[in-house]
């Protein structure tokens, strides 16, 4: 979220940022794994302690009870998809046993998730902008203020898979698996049609409007959009 108009930062995110904290935990756990693999017991112990302390602090501080969401930046109540990094990594910083887990996913589903991607800002936020249009200043102002990005579907996909892996109740697990299957099928069908449209024939755009007709915008053929949709769609073959 690095857009600037002159000296004006459209989405300043100074402070303790949710995805940086999530990625830092993942990095600590990855290094812990490598230390164990290469028999460095002292380093492994140190990294394990740091990761444990970080996870405990994160789960204590980052949940926003008012919004049933994770803070985007600590004490910043804007609901954004960046929080998905807390659930989507190899080593998620969020404790899935936390009683607020499903509340957070419900918020993400209700306020951010669309077929073409995840909104970059909650549809209920006062700064929400649903369209990417107008002159360069207007477009830059909407870039991270609501319009959905397809590549974020990959984070949602990985978050759901981790949620399923951590669910012990068989009935709840099946409900979540059905939800994931529906998501995979919807993503496949949405973009199978999208690549045949005039605006970006044969490819997938950088972003889309968040209301019908979901007009594509930004780069007409965006690598990270394509790669994440392909990664999700690859599992569609197992559903048919």
C-alpha positions as CSV (number, residue, x, y, z in Angstrom):
1,X,0.0,0.0,0.0
2,X,2.6,2.4,-1.2
3,X,0.6,4.9,-3.3
4,X,1.6,8.5,-3.0
5,X,0.1,11.6,-4.7
6,X,2.9,14.1,-4.5
7,X,3.9,14.1,-0.8
8,X,0.5,12.7,0.2
9,X,0.4,9.1,1.3
10,X,-3.1,7.8,0.4
11,X,-2.9,4.8,2.9
12,X,-0.3,5.6,5.5
13,X,0.4,2.6,7.7
14,X,2.9,3.7,10.2
15,X,3.3,1.5,13.3
16,X,2.9,-2.2,14.0
17,X,1.5,-3.6,10.8
18,X,-0.4,-6.9,10.8
19,X,1.2,-8.6,7.8
20,X,4.7,-7.6,8.9
21,X,4.1,-9.2,12.3
22,X,2.6,-12.3,10.7
23,X,5.6,-12.7,8.3
24,X,8.1,-12.1,11.1
25,X,6.6,-15.0,13.1
26,X,6.7,-17.2,10.0
27,X,10.3,-16.2,9.5
28,X,11.2,-17.1,13.1
29,X,9.5,-20.5,12.8
30,X,11.2,-21.2,9.5
31,X,14.6,-20.4,11.0
32,X,13.8,-22.5,14.0
33,X,13.0,-25.4,11.6
34,X,16.4,-24.9,9.8
35,X,18.3,-24.7,13.1
36,X,16.7,-28.0,14.2
37,X,17.5,-29.6,10.8
38,X,21.2,-28.6,11.1
39,X,21.4,-29.6,14.8
40,X,22.0,-26.1,16.2
41,X,20.1,-26.8,19.5
42,X,21.0,-23.5,21.1
43,X,19.8,-21.4,18.2
44,X,16.7,-23.6,17.8
45,X,15.8,-23.0,21.5
46,X,16.4,-19.2,21.1
47,X,14.2,-18.9,18.0
48,X,11.5,-21.1,19.5
49,X,11.3,-18.8,22.6
50,X,11.2,-15.6,20.5
51,X,8.5,-17.1,18.2
52,X,6.4,-18.2,21.1
53,X,6.5,-14.8,22.8
54,X,5.7,-13.1,19.5
55,X,2.7,-15.3,18.9
56,X,1.4,-14.8,22.4
57,X,1.7,-11.0,22.1
58,X,0.1,-10.9,18.7
59,X,-3.0,-12.9,19.7
60,X,-3.4,-10.7,22.8
61,X,-3.0,-7.3,21.0
62,X,-4.2,-7.6,17.4
63,X,-7.8,-8.7,17.9
64,X,-10.2,-5.8,17.5
65,X,-13.3,-6.8,19.5
66,X,-15.3,-3.9,18.1
67,X,-14.9,-4.9,14.5
68,X,-14.5,-8.7,15.0
69,X,-11.3,-8.3,12.9
70,X,-7.6,-8.0,13.3
71,X,-6.2,-4.5,13.4
72,X,-4.6,-3.5,10.1
73,X,-2.1,-1.5,12.1
74,X,-2.2,-1.8,15.9
75,X,-5.1,0.4,17.0
76,X,-6.1,1.2,13.4
77,X,-9.6,-0.2,13.1
78,X,-9.8,-0.3,9.3
79,X,-10.8,-3.8,8.0
80,X,-8.4,-4.8,5.3
81,X,-7.3,-8.1,3.7
82,X,-3.8,-7.8,5.0
83,X,-4.9,-9.6,8.1
84,X,-5.1,-12.8,6.1
85,X,-1.3,-13.1,6.4
86,X,-2.0,-14.0,10.0
87,X,-3.8,-17.2,8.9
88,X,-2.3,-18.1,5.5
89,X,1.4,-18.7,6.0
90,X,3.2,-22.0,6.6
91,X,3.4,-21.1,10.3
92,X,0.4,-18.9,11.1
93,X,0.9,-16.4,13.9
94,X,-2.8,-16.6,14.8
95,X,-3.9,-19.3,17.2
96,X,-6.8,-21.1,15.5
97,X,-8.1,-22.3,18.8
98,X,-8.9,-18.7,19.7
99,X,-12.6,-18.4,20.3
100,X,-12.8,-15.3,18.0
101,X,-11.4,-17.1,14.9
102,X,-14.7,-17.7,13.2
103,X,-15.9,-14.2,13.9
104,X,-12.9,-12.9,12.0
105,X,-13.6,-15.1,9.0
106,X,-17.2,-14.0,9.0
107,X,-16.1,-10.4,8.9
108,X,-13.8,-11.1,6.0
109,X,-16.5,-13.0,4.1
110,X,-19.1,-10.2,4.7
111,X,-17.0,-7.1,4.2
112,X,-14.1,-8.1,1.9
113,X,-14.7,-11.2,-0.2
114,X,-16.0,-11.0,-3.7
115,X,-15.8,-13.4,-6.7
116,X,-13.1,-11.3,-8.4
117,X,-10.9,-10.8,-5.4
118,X,-10.9,-9.3,-1.9
119,X,-11.8,-5.6,-1.3
120,X,-8.8,-3.7,-0.1
121,X,-11.0,-1.9,2.4
122,X,-14.3,-2.8,4.1
123,X,-17.4,-1.8,2.2
124,X,-18.7,-0.3,5.4
125,X,-15.7,2.0,5.9
126,X,-16.3,5.8,5.4
127,X,-13.3,5.9,3.1
128,X,-14.5,3.0,0.9
129,X,-14.2,3.6,-2.9
130,X,-15.9,0.9,-5.0
131,X,-14.6,1.9,-8.5
132,X,-11.2,2.4,-10.1
133,X,-11.9,5.2,-12.6
134,X,-11.3,8.8,-13.5
135,X,-8.0,10.7,-13.8
136,X,-4.7,9.5,-12.3
137,X,-5.3,11.2,-8.9
138,X,-8.8,9.7,-8.5
139,X,-7.5,6.2,-9.6
140,X,-4.6,6.4,-7.2
141,X,-6.9,7.4,-4.4
142,X,-9.0,4.3,-4.9
143,X,-6.1,1.8,-5.5
144,X,-6.1,0.5,-1.9
145,X,-9.4,1.9,-0.7
146,X,-11.9,-0.7,-1.7
147,X,-11.4,-2.1,-5.2
148,X,-10.8,-5.9,-5.1
149,X,-7.5,-7.5,-6.2
150,X,-7.6,-11.1,-7.5
151,X,-4.2,-12.1,-6.1
152,X,-5.7,-11.7,-2.6
153,X,-7.9,-14.8,-3.3
154,X,-4.7,-16.8,-2.8
155,X,-4.3,-15.6,0.8
156,X,-8.0,-16.4,1.4
157,X,-7.5,-19.9,-0.1
158,X,-4.5,-20.7,2.1
159,X,-6.2,-19.3,5.2
160,X,-9.2,-21.5,4.6
161,X,-7.0,-24.6,4.2
162,X,-5.1,-23.8,7.4
163,X,-8.5,-23.3,9.2
164,X,-9.6,-26.7,8.0
165,X,-6.3,-28.4,9.0
166,X,-6.7,-27.0,12.5
167,X,-10.4,-27.9,13.0
168,X,-10.8,-31.1,15.1
169,X,-14.6,-31.3,15.0
170,X,-15.5,-33.6,12.0
171,X,-18.8,-31.9,11.3
172,X,-17.3,-28.4,11.4
173,X,-14.4,-29.6,9.3
174,X,-16.7,-30.9,6.6
175,X,-18.7,-27.6,6.5
176,X,-15.4,-25.7,6.1
177,X,-14.3,-28.2,3.4
178,X,-17.5,-27.6,1.5
179,X,-17.0,-23.9,1.8
180,X,-13.5,-24.3,0.3
181,X,-14.8,-26.4,-2.5
182,X,-17.4,-23.8,-3.4
183,X,-14.7,-21.1,-3.3
184,X,-12.5,-23.1,-5.7
185,X,-15.3,-23.7,-8.1
186,X,-16.5,-20.1,-8.0
187,X,-13.0,-18.8,-8.6
188,X,-12.4,-21.1,-11.5
189,X,-15.8,-20.3,-13.2
190,X,-15.4,-16.6,-12.6
191,X,-12.1,-16.2,-14.3
192,X,-12.8,-18.8,-17.0
193,X,-15.4,-16.4,-18.2
194,X,-13.2,-13.3,-17.4
195,X,-10.5,-14.3,-19.9
196,X,-13.0,-14.3,-22.7
197,X,-14.0,-10.7,-22.2
198,X,-12.9,-7.8,-24.4
199,X,-11.1,-5.8,-21.7
200,X,-8.4,-8.4,-21.1
201,X,-9.0,-11.3,-23.5
202,X,-6.9,-14.3,-22.6
203,X,-5.7,-12.9,-19.3
204,X,-6.6,-11.6,-15.8
205,X,-6.4,-7.9,-14.8
206,X,-4.7,-6.4,-11.8
207,X,-7.9,-5.3,-10.1
208,X,-11.7,-5.0,-10.6
209,X,-14.5,-2.7,-9.6
210,X,-16.4,-4.1,-6.6
211,X,-19.9,-3.7,-8.1
212,X,-21.5,-4.9,-11.3
213,X,-20.4,-5.3,-14.0
214,X,-17.1,-5.7,-12.1
215,X,-15.1,-3.8,-14.7
216,X,-11.4,-4.7,-14.8
217,X,-8.7,-2.0,-14.2
218,X,-5.0,-1.5,-13.7
219,X,-2.6,-3.7,-15.6
220,X,-4.7,-5.8,-18.1
221,X,-2.5,-8.8,-17.7
222,X,-1.1,-9.1,-14.1
223,X,1.3,-11.9,-13.2
224,X,0.3,-12.1,-9.6
225,X,-3.4,-12.2,-10.4
226,X,-2.8,-15.0,-13.0
227,X,-0.6,-17.1,-10.7
228,X,-2.9,-17.1,-7.7
229,X,-6.0,-17.8,-9.8
230,X,-4.2,-20.7,-11.5
231,X,-3.0,-22.0,-8.2
232,X,-6.6,-22.1,-6.9
233,X,-8.0,-23.4,-10.1
234,X,-5.5,-26.3,-10.2
235,X,-7.5,-27.9,-7.4
236,X,-10.7,-27.6,-9.4
237,X,-9.8,-30.7,-11.3
238,X,-10.2,-32.7,-8.0
239,X,-13.9,-31.5,-7.8
240,X,-15.0,-32.6,-11.2
